[in-house]
């Protein structure tokens, strides 16, 4: 895991580690066998606490975005596809635009490149389109707080044009892999093989009970700061 520290550039909102550390955690969990998935998240949370970043709420709302009732994006796959098409200034008939819009259809690529490109996972398909056009080839190390601010702007967008403006910002600030996970967060479906109950239990044994009582992730992380105290 990328080392966490709390001495990041102050311009990068240094109350939280870089989003890329969480992306690395997502990738490891996603690729790990079932018995190892919890270990990677446990390490991430332990590193967060050891580094002194305080409340885990900024990361928790990215780990279980479907439980984050404070943000609604009104952006499902098709609408996100059109937002990226607009952000990239693609013609609607272009191959990549069609790939985004028809993301549920398999695409055969021939023997040299493999028989089928990913199907049924819009975020991965979008990342394929993004990576060949992205001006960001290396993570800028933007903080989790910075990401949450971007997501707040997206959730508060009053129309489609404003949503596209935020997506254009993604193109200039995040790698294709980072955007893949941002898209999953926006769709509120990470698909990393850990249930919400597992994630909450890894954070704290009482997290599920507290959440059931208050339905508020911030209260959960504020009340339960020490996993050894019940």
C-alpha positions as CSV (number, residue, x, y, z in Angstrom):
1,X,0.0,0.0,0.0
2,X,1.2,3.5,-0.7
3,X,2.6,5.0,2.5
4,X,0.2,7.4,4.2
5,X,1.5,10.5,5.8
6,X,-0.1,13.7,7.1
7,X,2.5,16.1,5.8
8,X,1.1,16.5,2.3
9,X,1.2,19.8,0.4
10,X,-1.2,22.2,2.2
11,X,-2.7,23.1,-1.2
12,X,-3.9,19.5,-1.5
13,X,-6.1,19.7,1.6
14,X,-3.8,17.6,3.9
15,X,-6.3,16.4,6.4
16,X,-6.6,13.1,4.5
17,X,-4.2,10.9,2.6
18,X,-4.2,10.8,-1.2
19,X,-7.1,9.2,-3.0
20,X,-4.6,7.1,-4.8
21,X,-3.9,5.2,-1.6
22,X,-7.5,4.2,-1.5
23,X,-7.5,3.3,-5.1
24,X,-4.6,1.0,-4.5
25,X,-6.6,-0.5,-1.6
26,X,-9.6,-1.0,-3.9
27,X,-7.5,-2.7,-6.5
28,X,-5.9,-5.1,-4.0
29,X,-9.2,-6.0,-2.4
30,X,-10.8,-6.5,-5.8
31,X,-7.9,-8.8,-7.0
32,X,-7.5,-10.7,-3.7
33,X,-9.1,-14.1,-3.0
34,X,-12.0,-14.0,-0.7
35,X,-10.1,-15.0,2.4
36,X,-7.6,-12.1,2.0
37,X,-10.0,-9.2,1.1
38,X,-10.7,-8.2,4.7
39,X,-6.9,-8.0,5.5
40,X,-6.3,-5.3,2.9
41,X,-9.0,-3.1,4.3
42,X,-8.0,-3.7,7.9
43,X,-4.4,-2.6,7.0
44,X,-5.7,0.5,5.3
45,X,-7.8,1.6,8.3
46,X,-5.0,0.8,10.7
47,X,-2.6,2.9,8.6
48,X,-5.1,5.8,8.6
49,X,-5.3,5.7,12.4
50,X,-1.5,5.4,12.9
51,X,-0.9,8.3,10.6
52,X,-3.2,10.5,12.7
53,X,-5.7,11.5,10.0
54,X,-8.6,11.7,12.5
55,X,-12.1,10.8,11.4
56,X,-12.4,8.0,8.9
57,X,-15.6,9.5,7.6
58,X,-14.1,11.0,4.4
59,X,-12.9,7.5,3.3
60,X,-15.9,5.6,4.7
61,X,-18.3,7.5,2.4
62,X,-16.2,6.3,-0.5
63,X,-16.1,2.7,0.7
64,X,-19.9,2.4,1.1
65,X,-21.2,5.1,-1.2
66,X,-24.7,3.6,-1.3
67,X,-25.0,4.4,2.5
68,X,-24.0,8.0,2.0
69,X,-27.4,9.6,2.1
70,X,-26.1,13.1,1.8
71,X,-25.0,12.8,-1.8
72,X,-27.2,11.9,-4.8
73,X,-25.8,12.3,-8.3
74,X,-28.7,11.5,-10.6
75,X,-26.2,9.9,-12.9
76,X,-26.6,6.3,-14.0
77,X,-24.5,4.6,-16.7
78,X,-26.2,6.1,-19.7
79,X,-26.2,9.6,-18.4
80,X,-22.5,9.3,-17.3
81,X,-21.7,7.9,-20.8
82,X,-23.2,11.0,-22.4
83,X,-21.3,13.2,-19.9
84,X,-18.0,11.7,-20.9
85,X,-18.9,11.9,-24.6
86,X,-19.5,15.7,-24.1
87,X,-16.4,16.2,-21.9
88,X,-14.2,14.5,-24.6
89,X,-16.1,16.3,-27.4
90,X,-16.7,13.0,-29.1
91,X,-19.2,12.7,-32.0
92,X,-22.1,10.5,-31.0
93,X,-21.3,8.1,-33.9
94,X,-17.6,7.7,-33.0
95,X,-16.5,4.2,-32.0
96,X,-15.6,5.3,-28.4
97,X,-18.9,7.1,-28.0
98,X,-20.8,4.0,-29.1
99,X,-18.7,1.9,-26.8
100,X,-19.7,4.1,-23.9
101,X,-23.4,4.2,-24.8
102,X,-23.6,0.5,-25.6
103,X,-21.5,-0.6,-22.6
104,X,-23.6,-3.8,-22.0
105,X,-22.8,-5.2,-25.4
106,X,-19.6,-7.4,-25.8
107,X,-17.1,-6.1,-28.3
108,X,-15.0,-8.7,-30.2
109,X,-11.5,-7.5,-30.9
110,X,-9.8,-10.3,-32.8
111,X,-7.2,-12.8,-31.7
112,X,-4.3,-10.3,-31.2
113,X,-6.1,-8.2,-28.6
114,X,-8.2,-10.9,-27.1
115,X,-11.7,-12.2,-27.9
116,X,-13.9,-9.8,-25.9
117,X,-13.5,-6.5,-24.1
118,X,-15.1,-6.1,-20.7
119,X,-18.9,-6.1,-20.7
120,X,-21.3,-5.3,-18.0
121,X,-18.9,-3.1,-16.1
122,X,-19.4,0.5,-17.3
123,X,-16.5,1.9,-15.1
124,X,-13.9,-0.4,-16.7
125,X,-15.2,0.3,-20.2
126,X,-15.1,4.0,-19.5
127,X,-11.5,3.7,-18.2
128,X,-10.5,2.1,-21.5
129,X,-11.8,5.1,-23.4
130,X,-10.3,7.5,-20.9
131,X,-6.8,6.0,-20.8
132,X,-6.1,6.6,-24.5
133,X,-7.1,10.3,-24.2
134,X,-6.1,11.2,-20.7
135,X,-3.6,14.0,-20.1
136,X,-3.0,12.5,-16.6
137,X,-0.8,9.5,-16.8
138,X,0.5,9.6,-13.3
139,X,-1.5,10.2,-10.1
140,X,-1.4,13.8,-8.9
141,X,-1.8,12.6,-5.3
142,X,-4.9,14.6,-4.8
143,X,-6.4,14.0,-1.3
144,X,-9.5,12.2,-0.3
145,X,-10.9,15.5,0.9
146,X,-10.3,17.0,-2.6
147,X,-12.2,14.1,-4.1
148,X,-15.1,14.5,-1.7
149,X,-15.2,18.2,-2.7
150,X,-15.4,17.2,-6.4
151,X,-18.2,14.7,-5.6
152,X,-20.0,17.4,-3.6
153,X,-19.9,19.7,-6.7
154,X,-21.2,16.8,-8.9
155,X,-24.1,16.0,-6.5
156,X,-25.0,19.7,-6.4
157,X,-24.9,20.2,-10.1
158,X,-28.3,21.7,-11.1
159,X,-28.2,20.6,-14.7
160,X,-26.4,18.3,-17.1
161,X,-24.0,21.0,-18.3
162,X,-22.8,21.5,-14.8
163,X,-22.3,17.8,-14.4
164,X,-20.2,17.8,-17.6
165,X,-18.1,20.6,-16.2
166,X,-17.2,18.5,-13.1
167,X,-16.4,15.5,-15.3
168,X,-14.1,17.7,-17.4
169,X,-12.3,18.5,-14.2
170,X,-11.9,14.7,-13.6
171,X,-10.1,14.4,-16.9
172,X,-7.5,17.0,-15.9
173,X,-7.0,15.8,-12.4
174,X,-7.3,12.0,-12.2
175,X,-5.8,9.0,-14.0
176,X,-8.0,6.6,-15.9
177,X,-7.8,4.1,-13.0
178,X,-8.7,6.8,-10.4
179,X,-11.7,7.8,-12.6
180,X,-12.8,4.2,-12.9
181,X,-13.2,4.1,-9.1
182,X,-14.8,7.5,-9.1
183,X,-17.4,6.2,-11.5
184,X,-18.0,3.2,-9.3
185,X,-18.5,5.6,-6.4
186,X,-20.8,7.8,-8.4
187,X,-22.9,4.7,-9.4
188,X,-22.8,3.7,-5.7
189,X,-21.6,0.2,-6.5
190,X,-18.0,-0.6,-5.9
191,X,-18.1,-4.4,-6.5
192,X,-15.0,-5.2,-4.6
193,X,-16.3,-8.4,-3.0
194,X,-16.9,-7.0,0.5
195,X,-20.4,-6.5,1.7
196,X,-21.4,-3.3,3.6
197,X,-21.7,-5.4,6.7
198,X,-18.2,-6.7,6.3
199,X,-16.8,-3.2,5.7
200,X,-18.6,-1.7,8.7
201,X,-17.5,-4.6,10.9
202,X,-13.9,-4.2,9.8
203,X,-14.0,-0.6,10.8
204,X,-15.6,-1.3,14.2
205,X,-17.6,-4.3,15.7
206,X,-20.4,-1.9,16.6
207,X,-20.6,0.1,13.4
208,X,-23.6,-1.7,11.9
209,X,-25.7,-1.3,15.1
210,X,-24.8,2.4,15.3
211,X,-25.6,2.9,11.7
212,X,-28.9,1.1,12.0
213,X,-29.8,3.5,14.8
214,X,-28.8,6.8,13.2
215,X,-28.5,6.1,9.4
216,X,-25.6,8.5,9.4
217,X,-22.0,7.4,8.4
218,X,-20.5,10.5,10.0
219,X,-22.0,9.7,13.4
220,X,-20.8,6.2,13.1
221,X,-17.2,7.3,12.5
222,X,-17.4,10.1,15.1
223,X,-18.8,7.8,17.8
224,X,-16.6,4.8,17.1
225,X,-13.0,5.8,16.9
226,X,-11.4,2.9,18.7
227,X,-12.1,-0.6,17.5
228,X,-11.1,-2.0,20.9
229,X,-13.6,0.0,22.8
230,X,-17.2,-1.2,22.8
